[in-house]
Amino acid sequence: MQFLIVIKRITAVIFISLYLFSCNTIEPPPPPKYQSIDESPAWSPDGKWIAYYHFNSNPDDSLYPTGLYIIDTSGSNRRLIIAGRAYNPDWSPDGSLLAFDVGRIFITNVYTGELKQLTFGSGQHFPQWSPDGKYIAFEDVINTPPDTAGIWIINVNTLEMRYFDRGGTPDWSPDNTSLVYKSLEGITIGKIDGTSFKTILPIKKETGCPRWSPDGTTIAYIRDKPIWATIWLMDTEGGNQRELVSNCYSSPPSWSPDSRKIAFQNLNPEKNKIVIWIINIDGSGLKQITY
């Protein structure tokens, strides 16, 4: 009987974590009506490249196969980094490495293709490098015992891990002292040393995926709608909330290094693909990057 109770508790935690914290479906089966899906854009630290995951519904297409890619911000010089599944990429601060997940966290060298596996469980997603390059924060929805599902921080060199808080889709503050994330209370900012936690946007099940601007002044986040989603901006105290993109595919937005632009994913004009777009934070300059 006690064993069955434990199993039920673990199952409940997994369900709640998936419902509250995830920004998009974990390892999603792409909708068949789309020829391809480009998702989870990540701007490089030098501002020249955007990394993203590309799914091709045609497995026989050798010209643009499923995999992790980088492309320059003009939409040229596309390059395959890893073939196959590689979700939610994020650049190391020096621009030489990409972290990504396949239910476990990996890093790869952009130039050599060398791979390193950091975690060995399952249900681990949304890796985000610390600004000092020493750590990666990520979401773990299946960690057991049940009270340790949530956000973890791993030392990239030693692989030592520590639990941070219940929540998901974490992102680092530019000064390396805090994480912003979706918690049980809403969008929350927590000090890395555990001394302070503050919810800046009270809980709404449809909000999440917060991403901190490099200049430290603004947080972008997603509001999900019944079918699509919207991208919103707010200051780091939760004020001055305003909508930036009225209709897009739900996934964490990515800031340019100068904090003036955001990359995100949305339908192409023909509505047969999901592609990567760039927009200025004042709403101007909308530009399609992938095709």
C-alpha positions as CSV (number, residue, x, y, z in Angstrom):
1,M,0.0,0.0,0.0
2,Q,2.8,2.4,0.9
3,F,4.5,1.7,-2.4
4,L,1.3,2.5,-4.4
5,I,1.0,5.8,-2.5
6,V,4.6,6.8,-3.4
7,I,3.9,5.9,-7.1
8,K,0.7,8.0,-7.0
9,R,2.6,11.0,-5.5
10,I,5.4,10.8,-8.2
11,T,2.8,10.6,-11.0
12,A,1.0,13.6,-9.6
13,V,4.2,15.7,-9.3
14,I,5.1,14.8,-12.9
15,F,1.6,15.9,-14.1
16,I,1.6,19.1,-12.1
17,S,5.1,20.0,-13.3
18,L,4.2,19.5,-16.9
19,Y,1.0,21.5,-16.6
20,L,2.4,24.5,-14.7
21,F,6.0,24.9,-15.8
22,S,6.6,23.8,-19.4
23,C,6.4,26.5,-22.1
24,N,6.0,24.1,-25.0
25,T,5.3,20.4,-25.2
26,I,8.3,18.3,-24.2
27,E,9.8,16.6,-27.3
28,P,6.6,17.6,-29.2
29,P,5.2,15.5,-32.0
30,P,5.1,18.1,-34.7
31,P,1.6,18.8,-36.3
32,P,1.5,17.0,-39.6
33,K,0.1,20.0,-41.5
34,Y,3.4,21.8,-41.2
35,Q,6.2,20.9,-43.6
36,S,8.8,21.9,-41.0
37,I,9.1,23.6,-37.6
38,D,11.9,25.9,-36.6
39,E,11.7,26.5,-32.8
40,S,13.5,27.7,-29.7
41,P,15.8,30.4,-31.2
42,A,18.8,31.5,-29.2
43,W,20.9,34.6,-30.0
44,S,24.7,34.2,-29.9
45,P,26.6,36.5,-27.5
46,D,28.2,38.4,-30.4
47,G,24.8,39.1,-32.0
48,K,25.8,37.5,-35.3
49,W,24.1,34.1,-35.1
50,I,20.8,32.5,-34.0
51,A,20.7,28.8,-33.0
52,Y,17.5,26.9,-33.4
53,Y,16.0,23.4,-33.7
54,H,14.6,22.4,-37.1
55,F,12.2,19.6,-37.6
56,N,11.6,18.4,-41.2
57,S,8.5,16.3,-41.7
58,N,10.1,14.7,-44.7
59,P,12.7,12.2,-43.4
60,D,14.1,11.8,-46.9
61,D,15.1,15.5,-47.3
62,S,18.9,15.5,-47.2
63,L,19.2,19.2,-48.0
64,Y,17.6,20.4,-44.7
65,P,17.3,17.4,-42.3
66,T,16.1,17.6,-38.8
67,G,18.7,18.9,-36.4
68,L,20.3,21.8,-34.5
69,Y,21.3,24.7,-36.7
70,I,22.8,28.1,-36.6
71,I,22.1,30.9,-39.1
72,D,23.3,34.5,-39.3
73,T,20.8,37.3,-38.5
74,S,20.5,38.1,-42.2
75,G,19.0,34.7,-42.8
76,S,22.1,33.4,-44.6
77,N,25.0,30.9,-43.9
78,R,22.8,28.2,-42.3
79,R,24.9,25.5,-40.8
80,L,24.0,22.1,-39.3
81,I,25.6,21.5,-35.9
82,I,23.9,18.3,-34.8
83,A,21.6,16.0,-36.9
84,G,18.6,14.6,-35.1
85,R,16.8,15.8,-32.0
86,A,18.4,18.7,-30.1
87,Y,15.8,20.9,-28.3
88,N,16.0,24.3,-26.6
89,P,19.6,25.4,-27.5
90,D,21.5,28.1,-25.5
91,W,24.9,29.6,-26.1
92,S,27.8,29.6,-23.7
93,P,28.9,33.2,-22.9
94,D,32.1,32.8,-25.0
95,G,30.0,31.6,-28.0
96,S,31.9,28.4,-28.5
97,L,29.4,25.9,-27.0
98,L,25.7,25.2,-27.3
99,A,23.7,23.5,-24.5
100,F,20.6,21.6,-25.6
101,D,18.3,18.9,-24.3
102,V,16.8,15.6,-25.5
103,G,15.3,14.9,-22.1
104,R,18.9,15.0,-20.8
105,I,21.2,18.0,-21.0
106,F,24.2,18.0,-23.4
107,I,26.7,20.6,-24.6
108,T,28.4,20.6,-28.0
109,N,31.3,22.6,-29.4
110,V,30.0,24.7,-32.3
111,Y,33.3,24.4,-34.2
112,T,34.3,20.8,-33.6
113,G,31.0,19.0,-32.9
114,E,32.4,17.5,-29.7
115,L,29.7,16.4,-27.4
116,K,29.5,16.2,-23.6
117,Q,26.6,14.8,-21.6
118,L,25.9,16.6,-18.4
119,T,22.8,14.9,-17.0
120,F,21.7,11.3,-17.1
121,G,18.1,11.2,-16.0
122,S,15.0,12.1,-18.0
123,G,12.6,14.9,-18.2
124,Q,15.4,17.5,-18.1
125,H,14.8,20.5,-20.4
126,F,15.4,24.2,-21.1
127,P,19.2,24.6,-20.2
128,Q,20.4,28.1,-19.6
129,W,24.0,29.1,-19.2
130,S,25.1,31.4,-16.3
131,P,26.7,34.6,-17.5
132,D,30.0,33.5,-15.9
133,G,29.9,30.3,-18.0
134,K,30.4,28.0,-14.9
135,Y,26.8,26.7,-14.5
136,I,23.7,25.7,-16.4
137,A,20.2,26.0,-14.8
138,F,17.5,23.6,-16.2
139,E,14.1,22.3,-15.5
140,D,13.6,18.7,-14.3
141,V,10.0,17.5,-14.3
142,I,10.7,13.8,-13.4
143,N,13.2,14.0,-10.6
144,T,12.5,11.8,-7.6
145,P,11.8,11.8,-4.7
146,P,8.8,14.1,-5.6
147,D,9.9,17.1,-3.6
148,T,12.9,17.6,-5.9
149,A,11.2,18.1,-9.2
150,G,11.8,21.6,-10.4
151,I,14.9,23.8,-11.2
152,W,18.4,22.4,-10.8
153,I,21.8,24.1,-11.3
154,I,24.7,22.0,-12.6
155,N,28.4,22.9,-12.5
156,V,29.5,22.4,-16.2
157,N,33.0,21.2,-15.2
158,T,32.5,19.0,-12.2
159,L,28.8,18.0,-12.9
160,E,27.9,18.7,-9.3
161,M,24.2,19.5,-9.1
162,R,22.1,21.3,-6.6
163,Y,18.4,21.8,-6.3
164,F,17.1,25.4,-6.5
165,D,13.3,25.6,-6.3
166,R,10.0,24.2,-7.7
167,G,9.5,25.7,-11.1
168,G,10.5,25.6,-14.7
169,T,12.0,27.4,-17.7
170,P,14.7,29.3,-15.7
171,D,16.8,32.2,-17.0
172,W,19.8,34.0,-15.4
173,S,20.0,37.6,-14.4
174,P,22.8,39.4,-16.3
175,D,24.7,40.0,-13.0
176,N,24.8,36.2,-12.3
177,T,23.0,36.5,-8.9
178,S,19.4,35.4,-9.7
179,L,17.1,33.3,-11.7
180,V,13.7,34.3,-13.2
181,Y,11.4,31.4,-13.7
182,K,7.8,30.1,-13.6
183,S,7.1,29.0,-10.0
184,L,4.0,27.7,-8.3
185,E,3.2,31.4,-7.4
186,G,3.8,32.8,-10.9
187,I,6.8,34.4,-12.6
188,T,9.3,34.7,-9.8
189,I,12.9,36.0,-9.3
190,G,15.0,34.1,-6.8
191,K,18.5,34.8,-5.5
192,I,21.0,32.0,-6.3
193,D,22.1,31.8,-2.7
194,G,18.4,31.3,-1.6
195,T,18.2,34.5,0.5
196,S,15.3,36.1,-1.5
197,F,12.4,35.0,-3.6
198,K,9.9,37.5,-5.1
199,T,6.9,36.8,-7.4
200,I,6.7,39.7,-9.9
201,L,3.7,38.4,-11.8
202,P,1.2,36.4,-9.8
203,I,0.2,32.9,-11.0
204,K,-1.6,32.6,-14.2
205,K,-1.5,29.2,-15.7
206,E,-1.1,30.6,-19.2
207,T,2.1,32.7,-18.5
208,G,5.6,31.5,-18.4
209,C,9.0,31.2,-20.2
210,P,10.5,34.4,-18.8
211,R,13.7,35.6,-20.3
212,W,15.8,38.5,-18.9
213,S,17.2,41.2,-21.2
214,P,21.0,41.4,-21.3
215,D,20.8,45.0,-20.0
216,G,18.9,43.8,-16.9
217,T,15.9,46.1,-17.3
218,T,13.2,44.0,-18.9
219,I,11.7,40.5,-18.8
220,A,10.0,39.0,-21.9
221,Y,7.5,36.2,-21.3
222,I,4.8,34.1,-23.0
223,R,1.1,34.3,-22.5
224,D,-0.6,31.2,-24.0
225,K,-3.9,31.4,-25.7
226,P,-6.2,28.5,-26.7
227,I,-4.4,28.0,-29.9
228,W,-1.4,30.2,-30.2
229,A,0.4,32.6,-27.8
230,T,1.5,36.2,-27.3
231,I,4.9,37.7,-26.2
232,W,4.8,40.3,-23.5
233,L,7.4,42.6,-21.9
234,M,7.6,43.9,-18.4
235,D,10.1,45.5,-16.1
236,T,11.9,43.5,-13.4
237,E,9.4,44.6,-10.8
238,G,6.5,43.3,-12.8
239,G,5.3,46.7,-14.0
240,N,4.9,48.3,-17.4
241,Q,3.4,45.2,-19.0
242,R,2.9,45.5,-22.7
243,E,2.2,43.1,-25.6
244,L,5.0,42.8,-28.2
245,V,3.8,40.0,-30.5
246,S,0.0,39.3,-30.7
247,N,0.1,35.8,-32.3
248,C,3.0,33.4,-32.2
249,Y,4.1,29.8,-31.4
250,S,4.7,29.2,-27.7
251,S,8.4,29.0,-26.9
252,P,10.8,31.0,-24.9
253,P,11.7,34.3,-26.7
254,S,15.4,35.2,-27.1
255,W,17.0,38.6,-26.6
256,S,19.6,40.1,-28.9
257,P,22.8,41.0,-26.9
258,D,22.0,44.7,-27.2
259,S,18.5,44.2,-25.7
260,R,16.9,45.9,-28.7
261,K,15.4,42.9,-30.5
262,I,13.8,39.6,-29.8
263,A,13.8,36.3,-31.8
264,F,10.8,34.1,-31.7
265,Q,8.9,31.5,-33.7
266,N,5.7,31.8,-35.7
267,L,4.0,30.8,-38.9
268,N,5.4,31.8,-42.3
269,P,3.2,33.9,-44.6
270,E,2.1,30.8,-46.5
271,K,1.1,29.2,-43.1
272,N,2.7,25.8,-44.0
273,K,5.8,26.2,-41.8
274,I,6.8,27.5,-38.4
275,V,9.9,29.7,-38.8
276,I,12.1,32.1,-36.9
277,W,11.4,35.8,-36.9
278,I,13.1,38.9,-35.4
279,I,11.3,42.0,-34.1
280,N,12.5,45.2,-32.5
281,I,11.2,45.7,-28.9
282,D,9.2,48.7,-30.1
283,G,7.2,46.5,-32.5
284,S,9.0,47.6,-35.6
285,G,11.4,45.8,-38.0
286,L,9.6,42.4,-38.2
287,K,11.8,40.1,-40.2
288,Q,11.7,36.4,-41.2
289,I,15.0,34.6,-40.7
290,T,14.4,31.0,-41.6
291,Y,12.4,29.5,-44.5
